[in-house]
Amino acid sequence: MDPKLEELIRQEKASLEQEEQQGQTAEQTPVSEDVLIEENEQVVGPASTSEFQAETKKILDIVARSIYSDKEVFVRELISNASDALEKVRHHMVNNKDVCDPELPLEIRISVDDKKKTFTIQDFGLGMTKAELQQNLGKIGFSGTGEFLKVLNDKDKSSNLIGQFGVGFYSAFMTGDHVKVYSKGHSEEGSRGWVWESDGSGSYTIAQAEPVSRGTKIVISLRQNCEEFSNKKTVENIIKTYSNFVGFPIFLNGAQVNTVGAVWTKQPKDVTPEQHKEFYQFIARAYDSPLYTQHFVTDTPLALKCLFYVPETHMEKYGMGRQEIGVSLFSRKILIQAKCKSLVPDWMRFIKGVVDSEDVPLNISREHLQDSALIKRISNVISKRIIKFLEKEATSNPEKYAKFYAEFSQYLKEGVCTDYVHKEDIANLLRMESSMLPPGKFTSLPEYLQRMPKEQTDIYYLIVPNRAYAEQSPYFESFKEKEIEVLFLYDTRLDDFVFSNLAEFKGKKLKTIESSSASADFAKDQSSKAKKEGLTSEQFKDFSKWMKDILVDKLTTVTETDRLSNTPMIIVDHESATFRRMMMQVDPKNAPELPKQQVQVNSKHPLILSIEKLRKTNPGVAKDAIEQIFDNALIQAGLIDDGRAMVPRINKILQTALDSISATAPQADFEDVGEQFTAPKATENADLGSEFKEVPPHKE
């Protein structure tokens, strides 16, 4: 088993054992009682009833029940509104404005009561007067936050404010059949408490109430089909999912829930490696440490706070299925969309992290992004930054990058094939061996270009299982002789698709040396020299015609080449061996037949010269020989589907060769051989092993 997988399994077991021990300890330890928010306010004045202004029951039903795909987001919306209110009152305090009850803590309190089936949330923020209750809650979609931002200077617009209060508040009616809002404004003079009530049927009431603390308290009586939101564990999981990084403490039934800070909002220099490790393990639900960490903040052209991690390993290689996008979208520390598919290209799914943007326009519910064009711009900025980061790391620390590349190269190659905008930038990150470098030393396409002679027009590569295959390949012979650099690619599953999709790099075409035009850069110095050996033009013309007759169902063209020295024949311009293997695996029964091939023949090779003689004196042997040489060329091109079909022919050729040798060798040689080896006698029902005697050990 892979050591990394064993380590992950060990860590998972240790974590489960620790959780089990903690559970046993928790069972033995007395459970502290939940601290619930009491509803001790009383109405002290007459109530006034009002209709929703320009909002009918039908519109309310659309907002409360249709705009959100998951009811649980009402928790996120109410926490966001509470965070807004706390941020506003803090702004007032910082600017020395009068605020009543300044000693109240800036925190969010939530309590759930599974007996009364209620959900209560309270903040000690800005609060609302009667007029503000009518304005903010009487109009669906009215944005208190939007009005507040209008009075701030540009320098203050970075305050952590989010959302449209009216819409977010009405998400409470997704789960509640009756909602009460107790609120008291922040002003020191004449502050009174008020209670706003509605069942969401189209009208609401407002009355004076006492005692009401500064801020807002919302009490939701849950619907019968939404009573799960009175369960503490359920609500705790929702808070940790959506609102864990809110800038204020969140207490649930008296215990703080959000204990992990929003690391990405800090300056990169202020975050320690230990904090990065803790945060990475939290968002990625991982046990390892990040291999790379990229933390940056941009103001132009977009305001972004980004924090990305590259894990040490991934699970796709173990056949665990395609993993999801690992980057989540936040706006001012509020989760907008977890695992946001439109935020980074799919090939970057191995990256874990967060993107926080104040520029992201949100739909009325925050669940659907309103401006997809802007998200594409953000995605483009992020993609370029990540690629540049990896490129820089590859240059500054090649050893560390080699470790990364060994683990995640498949994602980069996928990017070349699928990300048409950035594919050439991604190609800078590819690594491969070179015929000009020692085994084990990797190079890149830009480095190849730097070494390439000016007169060379193409980038040459060869896809093979390993270096030994590459150096023994007949396609490499002439390149080796003329010292033309060839890139060796060993991922026979993907590299063919990658380089076919890339096609060219920095204006230079990528060309496999298995193509017929691969020798275009060669000096044609041999053409002017008279051949000292080999077939003449007329002889080769007859030979090629004879070949086509023998291999009539397998050949299209036969051409003479001088690119070969130790090999008699090669297949050129053939179909992708990788694609063919893939088709065989996908649908073996309907796999396409091997098409007719184009071959190049080395007319000076001894085998070709011998076959030329044999085809006149012993045509049967010549036929077997040329068929085998053609199959050998198919093997070297990776195009043989099943080699068993050629075994009888190989045995026939061997038998012919041995018979020829025995016919010409001196008889004495065979007699000497016969004296050294005596075959056991075959006797009926005899034990064959008994005919072989144990040989005594040799003594010095």
Secondary structure, DSSP 4 states (H G I P E B T S, - for coil): --HHHHHHHHHHHHHHHHHHHHHHHHHHSPPPPP-PPP---EE-S--EEEE-TT--HHHHHIIIIIS-S-TTHHHHHHHHHHHHHHHHHHHHHHTT---SSTTS-S-EEEEEETTTTEEEEEE-SS---HHHHHHHHHSTT--HHHHHHHTS-GGGTTSS--S-HHHHHHGGGGTEEEEEEEEE-S-STT--EEEEEE-SSSEEEEEEEES--SEEEEEEEE-GGGGGGG-HHHHHHHHHHHSTT-SS-EEETTEE---S--GGGS-GGG--HHHHHHHHHHHHT-SS--SEEEEEEE-SSS-EEEEEEE-S--SGGGT--PPPPEEEEEETTEEEETT-TTTS-GGGTT-EEEEEESS--B-TTSSSBS-HHHHHHHHHHHHHHHHHHHHHHHHH-HHHHHHHHHHHHHHHHHHHHH-TTTHHHHHTT--EEETTS-TT-EE-HHHHHHHS-TT--EEEEEE-SSHHHHHH-GGGHHHHHTT---EEE--TTTHHHHHHHH-EETTEEEEETTSTTTTTTS--GGGGSPPSSS--HHHHHHHHHHHHHHTTTTEEEEEE-SS-SS-SEEEESPPPHHHHHHHHHH-GGGPPPPPPEEEEE-TTSHHHHHHHHHHHH-HHHHHHHHHHHHHHHHHHTT--S-GGGGHHHHHHHHHHHHHHHHHHS-HHHHHHHHHH--PPP--TT--GGGGSPPPPPP--
